[in-house]
């Protein structure tokens, strides 16, 4: 079985967010896919199977299956466009958990089209305030994550997470964000309860971030940087009840799995 490792939301290897991509002719058992993801030990391993004109897609962290993953979807599209003889400019994915997802290609730039997250303001609890060494101004709750708003980019860059506290929050993970200095907004993502202490670049988090910052800044086209150690650079656009999340990808590894 073929295995690819792709650095997503980056123009170079050793930056962006690495994802393992496993093209399948038919689905493996959930147990085997979870074991492969644990063996890969990356933030995400993505599997897809061609079904008629679409590609059914699923994503696994080293410990759990997740509802949606942007960088791994970008990585899967990169593999199809560059290594799996896919000749169209748009790929139609389908997720049993998240519905229809598309990726389009314009030169080397790949664009995800995802549904927006629905979120609401929530009261900051003591547990939320204890999650980091710096206190957020506001908190929001989306479908799967909390989002904490901070004062500025420097606070996001220097945040020290308390992973034990974050793990006790009953969500997939926590997005932290602020207005950017050299981009419209910046963010980081922490998900120890999903097996990822800090995710390098989180496409799915931008389904929450884009509608929030589009309203805050009164603009639909936005630039974003995820301030992890590896950094991730995203071009974003709000399209009504959908978002466009664009970036580049680079192949790091091509190999074979022996099961």
N, C-alpha and C positions, 0 to 999 in steps of 0.2 A: 504494500500500500504506500502511495506517495505521501510525503510530508514536506510542507514548505514552512519556513519561518520568515515572516515579513515584518519589517519595521514600518508601522503606519503613522501617518501624519508627520512625515519627515522626508527630506530629500536625500538624507545620508543614513548609512547604517550606524548603529550605536546611539541613535536618538529616536524620538518618537516612542511609540508603544509596540513592543513585539507581540505578535500573535502567531500561533501555529495553525496552519490550514491543512485540513485532511479532506480531499475530495473523495466521495464514496459513490459506488454504483448502487448500493442499497444500504439501508440503515443497519448499523451494528446495534447490539443491546445497549441500553442506558448504562449498565454496569461497565461494559468494555470502554465506552466513550469517556466515562468519568475516570476510569483507570488511565487511559491515554492522556487525558488532561492533567491528572496528578503526576504522571511520569514526565510530561513536558515541563511542568512546573512554571508555566508562564501565566500572566494575568488571564489570558483566554486561549482556549483551543476551539476552533470553529470547524464544524462538519457541514457538508452540504450534499444533497442528492438531487439530480435533475428529475423533475416531474413535469412532463408535457413541455410547456414553454417557460416554466419557472424553475427556480432552484429552491427547494426547501432547505432551510438553514437553522442550525441550533448552535448554542454557545455554552461552553463549560469553563468555569474557573477550576483550579486544582481541587476544589471541594464541593462545588454545587453547579447545577445548571441555572442559567440566568435568563431573564425575559428578553433582554435586548443588549447588544454590544455593538457600538459604532466602529471602533477601530478594527475589530476582527471582521466585520462585514466589509470594510474598506479593503482589508488584507485578502479576503476571499475573492473580491472583485478583481483585485490586482492579479491574483493567480489565474483567474479565468481569462482575463484580457491578455496576459503575457505568456502563459505557459500551457493553457488548456484549450487552445484553438477556438476561443470565442471571438467572433468577428464583428458582432454588432457594437453599437456605441452605448447601449443601455442594457443592464442586466436586471431582470425582475426576480427578486428573492421573495420567498414567503416564509414567515415564521408562525408556527401554531400559537405562539404566545403574543406576538406583536403585529400580526397581519402582513400586509403587502409593504415591501421595502424595495426601493430601486437605487441603483448606482449607475451614474452616467459618466462617460469619459470624454474629456476635451483636451487633446494632447496627452500630457502626463497627469493632468489634474483630474482627480476622481471626486465625484459629488454624491453624497448620500442624501436620500430623500426619506425622512422619517416623520412619523406623527409627533406633534407637540405633546409635552407632558402637561397634565392638569395639576396645578398646585395652588396652595392657599397659605396665607400667613398663619402662623401658630405662635403660641406663647412660649417664650424662652424659659425652660425649666432649669433647675439647679444642675441636673444631670447634663443637659446640653452645655451649660456654662462651664462645666468641669471638663468638657471634652478637649479643650485646648487651653494653652497658657494665656491666650488673649481672648477677650470676650467679644462675641459678635454683636452687631447692632440689632439685627432682626433674624428671624427664622421662618422658613417656609417648609411645607410638607408636600412632596409630589407623590406620584404613584408608588415609587419604590425607595426614594431617598429623602433625606433632609437637605435643605440648602441654607447655609448660614451666610449672611451678608456682613462684610467687614468694611472698615473705614477706607483702606487704601491698599495698593499693591504691596507695599513693604510689609504690612501685617500678614498678608497671604504668604509671601516669600519666607518669612521668618517664623511662621506658626510651628509650635511643637505640639503634636497630637498626643493625647492620652488614649492609647489603643484599648486598654482594658475598659475604660468608660465608653468609648465609641462602640465597642462590641456589644454592650448592654442595650444600646438603642435599637429599637425594634424596626429596623429598616435595612435595606441592602447596603447602604453606605451614606457618607456625608460629603456633600459638595460645599466647598468654601469659595467665596468669590468676592471681588471688589472691582471698582473701575480701574482700568489699566493706565500706565504711564505712556506706553508706546503702542498700545492696542486699545480697543474699546473696552474690553474687560479681561480679567485674568481669573484663573481658578486653580484649585487642586481637588483631588478626590481621595477619600479614605474609606476602605471597605474591609476592615479586618474580619468582620462577621461573614464575609463572602470569600475569605481566603486571600485577600489582597490588602496588605497594610496601606500602601499608597499606589494607586494606579497611575502610570506615567501620562497617558492621554485617554480621556474617557468620552468617546463620542456620544454615548447615550445620555450622559449628564448634560450635554448641550441641548437636548430637547427641553430641558428646564431652563437652562441659562439663556438661550437665545430669546424666547418670548419675554423673559423677565427683563433683560437688558434692552431689547427692542422698545419696550414700553418706557423704561427708565430714561433712555437716551433719545427717544422719539426718532428712531431710524431703524430700517429693516435690514440693511446690509451692515455686518459687523465683523471686526477682526478680533481674534481671541488667541491667547497664549495660555497653555496649561503649564504652571510653574513647577513641575516636578524636576527632579535632577536631570532627566533626559530631555525635557522640554517637548512641547508639542505646539504646532502652529496650525490654526484652523481659520478658514474663511467661512462665514456664516450668513444665512439669510432667512428671515421669517417669511413664510409663504402661506399666510392665513393659518389654517390648522395643521400645517406641515412645516418642517424646517429643512433647509439645505445646509449640509455640513461638508465642506470641501477640504481636501488636502492631498498630499503626495505620499508615495510609499516606495520602499526599497527592499529588494530581496536580499536576505542575509544567508539563507541556507536552503538547499534542496536535498532531501534524503529519502530513505525508504524505511517503513515500519515492518517488522516481522512479528506477526501475532500467532 
